[in-house]
Amino acid sequence: MWLEQVLLAEVPHSQVVLAVPKRLRPYFLYHRTLLGDLSRL
């Protein structure tokens, strides 16, 4: 709550970071369309 009220500026956008588990990374490496599908979800 302190971060939102005091430290962070109010902006009209946000950023989301997604971590893909190591076991799934080969699927996304060799099938790049899956990564696009995942980002659209």
N, CA, C and O atoms as a GROMACS GRO file, in nm:
protein
  164
    1MET      N    1   0.083  -0.118   0.000
    1MET     CA    2   0.000   0.000   0.000
    1MET      C    3   0.088   0.125   0.000
    1MET      O    4   0.059   0.221  -0.072
    2TRP      N    5   0.195   0.126   0.079
    2TRP     CA    6   0.286   0.241   0.084
    2TRP      C    7   0.347   0.265  -0.053
    2TRP      O    8   0.362   0.380  -0.095
    3LEU      N    9   0.383   0.157  -0.123
    3LEU     CA   10   0.440   0.172  -0.257
    3LEU      C   11   0.346   0.246  -0.350
    3LEU      O   12   0.387   0.338  -0.421
    4GLU      N   13   0.220   0.208  -0.350
    4GLU     CA   14   0.122   0.270  -0.437
    4GLU      C   15   0.097   0.416  -0.401
    4GLU      O   16   0.084   0.500  -0.490
    5GLN      N   17   0.091   0.447  -0.275
    5GLN     CA   18   0.054   0.581  -0.231
    5GLN      C   19   0.172   0.679  -0.233
    5GLN      O   20   0.152   0.797  -0.263
    6VAL      N   21   0.292   0.633  -0.202
    6VAL     CA   22   0.404   0.725  -0.183
    6VAL      C   23   0.508   0.716  -0.293
    6VAL      O   24   0.551   0.818  -0.346
    7LEU      N   25   0.549   0.596  -0.328
    7LEU     CA   26   0.666   0.579  -0.413
    7LEU      C   27   0.636   0.574  -0.563
    7LEU      O   28   0.704   0.640  -0.642
    8LEU      N   29   0.536   0.498  -0.601
    8LEU     CA   30   0.511   0.475  -0.744
    8LEU      C   31   0.426   0.585  -0.806
    8LEU      O   32   0.330   0.633  -0.747
    9ALA      N   33   0.465   0.623  -0.928
    9ALA     CA   34   0.388   0.722  -1.002
    9ALA      C   35   0.265   0.656  -1.063
    9ALA      O   36   0.266   0.538  -1.095
   10GLU      N   37   0.159   0.734  -1.078
   10GLU     CA   38   0.038   0.682  -1.140
   10GLU      C   39   0.055   0.688  -1.291
   10GLU      O   40   0.076   0.795  -1.348
   11VAL      N   41   0.046   0.574  -1.356
   11VAL     CA   42   0.064   0.565  -1.501
   11VAL      C   43  -0.055   0.492  -1.563
   11VAL      O   44  -0.121   0.414  -1.495
   12PRO      N   45  -0.082   0.516  -1.692
   12PRO     CA   46  -0.198   0.454  -1.756
   12PRO      C   47  -0.173   0.312  -1.808
   12PRO      O   48  -0.258   0.257  -1.879
   13HIS      N   49  -0.060   0.252  -1.774
   13HIS     CA   50  -0.029   0.118  -1.825
   13HIS      C   51   0.035   0.034  -1.714
   13HIS      O   52   0.071   0.084  -1.608
   14SER      N   53   0.049  -0.094  -1.742
   14SER     CA   54   0.116  -0.184  -1.649
   14SER      C   55   0.195  -0.287  -1.728
   14SER      O   56   0.173  -0.303  -1.848
   15GLN      N   57   0.286  -0.354  -1.663
   15GLN     CA   58   0.369  -0.456  -1.727
   15GLN      C   59   0.355  -0.587  -1.650
   15GLN      O   60   0.358  -0.589  -1.527
   16VAL      N   61   0.339  -0.694  -1.725
   16VAL     CA   62   0.326  -0.827  -1.665
   16VAL      C   63   0.443  -0.912  -1.713
   16VAL      O   64   0.473  -0.915  -1.833
   17VAL      N   65   0.510  -0.980  -1.622
   17VAL     CA   66   0.623  -1.066  -1.656
   17VAL      C   67   0.579  -1.211  -1.632
   17VAL      O   68   0.530  -1.246  -1.525
   18LEU      N   69   0.597  -1.293  -1.733
   18LEU     CA   70   0.557  -1.432  -1.725
   18LEU      C   71   0.681  -1.520  -1.731
   18LEU      O   72   0.763  -1.504  -1.822
   19ALA      N   73   0.696  -1.610  -1.637
   19ALA     CA   74   0.807  -1.704  -1.638
   19ALA      C   75   0.755  -1.840  -1.684
   19ALA      O   76   0.655  -1.891  -1.632
   20VAL      N   77   0.823  -1.897  -1.782
   20VAL     CA   78   0.784  -2.029  -1.834
   20VAL      C   79   0.871  -2.134  -1.765
   20VAL      O   80   0.993  -2.122  -1.764
   21PRO      N   81   0.810  -2.235  -1.706
   21PRO     CA   82   0.887  -2.341  -1.640
   21PRO      C   83   0.985  -2.408  -1.736
   21PRO      O   84   0.957  -2.420  -1.856
   22LYS      N   85   1.100  -2.452  -1.684
   22LYS     CA   86   1.205  -2.511  -1.767
   22LYS      C   87   1.156  -2.629  -1.850
   22LYS      O   88   1.200  -2.647  -1.964
   23ARG      N   89   1.068  -2.710  -1.795
   23ARG     CA   90   1.019  -2.827  -1.869
   23ARG      C   91   0.936  -2.789  -1.991
   23ARG      O   92   0.927  -2.867  -2.086
   24LEU      N   93   0.877  -2.670  -1.991
   24LEU     CA   94   0.796  -2.627  -2.104
   24LEU      C   95   0.874  -2.546  -2.206
   24LEU      O   96   0.826  -2.528  -2.318
   25ARG      N   97   0.991  -2.497  -2.173
   25ARG     CA   98   1.068  -2.411  -2.262
   25ARG      C   99   1.102  -2.473  -2.397
   25ARG      O  100   1.097  -2.403  -2.497
   26PRO      N  101   1.136  -2.603  -2.405
   26PRO     CA  102   1.163  -2.661  -2.538
   26PRO      C  103   1.043  -2.654  -2.632
   26PRO      O  104   1.060  -2.637  -2.753
   27TYR      N  105   0.923  -2.667  -2.579
   27TYR     CA  106   0.804  -2.658  -2.664
   27TYR      C  107   0.793  -2.519  -2.727
   27TYR      O  108   0.763  -2.505  -2.845
   28PHE      N  109   0.819  -2.417  -2.646
   28PHE     CA  110   0.810  -2.280  -2.697
   28PHE      C  111   0.929  -2.245  -2.786
   28PHE      O  112   0.917  -2.161  -2.875
   29LEU      N  113   1.042  -2.309  -2.764
   29LEU     CA  114   1.160  -2.284  -2.845
   29LEU      C  115   1.140  -2.335  -2.987
   29LEU      O  116   1.177  -2.267  -3.083
   30TYR      N  117   1.081  -2.452  -3.003
   30TYR     CA  118   1.068  -2.514  -3.135
   30TYR      C  119   0.931  -2.489  -3.199
   30TYR      O  120   0.914  -2.515  -3.318
   31HIS      N  121   0.836  -2.440  -3.122
   31HIS     CA  122   0.703  -2.409  -3.175
   31HIS      C  123   0.668  -2.266  -3.132
   31HIS      O  124   0.592  -2.245  -3.038
   32ARG      N  125   0.725  -2.168  -3.205
   32ARG     CA  126   0.712  -2.028  -3.165
   32ARG      C  127   0.567  -1.979  -3.167
   32ARG      O  128   0.534  -1.884  -3.096
   33THR      N  129   0.483  -2.042  -3.245
   33THR     CA  130   0.342  -1.998  -3.248
   33THR      C  131   0.274  -2.022  -3.113
   33THR      O  132   0.181  -1.950  -3.077
   34LEU      N  133   0.321  -2.123  -3.039
   34LEU     CA  134   0.265  -2.147  -2.905
   34LEU      C  135   0.292  -2.030  -2.812
   34LEU      O  136   0.208  -1.996  -2.728
   35LEU      N  137   0.407  -1.968  -2.827
   35LEU     CA  138   0.441  -1.853  -2.743
   35LEU      C  139   0.346  -1.736  -2.772
   35LEU      O  140   0.303  -1.666  -2.681
   36GLY      N  141   0.316  -1.716  -2.899
   36GLY     CA  142   0.220  -1.612  -2.935
   36GLY      C  143   0.082  -1.640  -2.879
   36GLY      O  144   0.013  -1.550  -2.831
   37ASP      N  145   0.041  -1.767  -2.887
   37ASP     CA  146  -0.089  -1.806  -2.830
   37ASP      C  147  -0.092  -1.784  -2.680
   37ASP      O  148  -0.192  -1.736  -2.626
   38LEU      N  149   0.017  -1.817  -2.612
   38LEU     CA  150   0.025  -1.799  -2.468
   38LEU      C  151   0.015  -1.651  -2.431
   38LEU      O  152  -0.053  -1.616  -2.334
   39SER      N  153   0.080  -1.565  -2.506
   39SER     CA  154   0.077  -1.422  -2.474
   39SER      C  155  -0.062  -1.362  -2.497
   39SER      O  156  -0.100  -1.266  -2.430
   40ARG      N  157  -0.137  -1.418  -2.591
   40ARG     CA  158  -0.272  -1.367  -2.616
   40ARG      C  159  -0.373  -1.412  -2.510
   40ARG      O  160  -0.478  -1.350  -2.492
   41LEU      N  161  -0.340  -1.520  -2.438
   41LEU     CA  162  -0.429  -1.568  -2.332
   41LEU      C  163  -0.428  -1.471  -2.216
   41LEU      O  164  -0.497  -1.494  -2.116
   0.00000   0.00000   0.00000
